[in-house]
Amino acid sequence: MPLNVQDKKAIVADVGAQLAGAQTVVLAEYRGIPVEQLTKLRASARDQGVYLRVLKNTLARRAAQGTQFEPLADSMVGPLIYGISADPIASAKVLQNFAKTQDKLIITAGLYNGKLLDVAGVKALATIPSRDELLSQLLGVMLAPVSAMARVLGAVAAQKSAGAPAPVAAPVVEAAAPAAVVAEAAAPEASAEPAAAAPEAGTETPETPAAE
């Protein structure tokens, strides 16, 4: 059914609102893709926060006028599906991942941060890790020391449950041994001192003065 003037205005306004908050737009030909496959693509796009829509190119050009995406006008040729996203890489990633499994989806152009992208540029943009992926990698790095400590504590617990002596007990036993040796060595000296201090009968000892 042909679109009336009001319908066209509504589409231009809707797409224009999406472009106002977007960082990236990707264009792709969809000729020959079954409807059920396009439905799956739309579902994937929604999950990633991507606005995905088949548009008449004349309406898309009108919506892009006065925006950073106006340079894409020359690439708006043929039956196109438009991927628009506020996330800088989401639209490129969604369409590129789908193109890997459906060769009838052909990426033709894109624009990111005011710069036109060819097919190679869109594919390169799609390989950049997403924000969630980067956060997951960072979390993995942060948790690595905690995991190592957990493994050590698990090994100690396993030793205790098996009846093996805990590794931390060894230094305590070793530290106690010198104290016992010192005590035994000091005992003969303590018992010898009184004998050495007692003078023989009738003998004066120059070292010890007589009591006054």
Secondary structure, DSSP 8 states (H G I E B T S, - for coil): ----HHHHHHHHHHHHHHHHT-SEEEEEE-TT--HHHHHHHHHHHHHTT-EEEE--HHHHHHHHTTSTTGGGGGG--SSEEEEEESSTTHHHHHHHHHHHH-TT-EEEEEEETTEEE-HHHHHHHHTS--HHHHHHHHHHHHHHHHHHHHHHHHHHHHHHHTT---GGGHHHHHHHHHHHHHHHHHHHHHHHHHHHHS--TT---TTS----
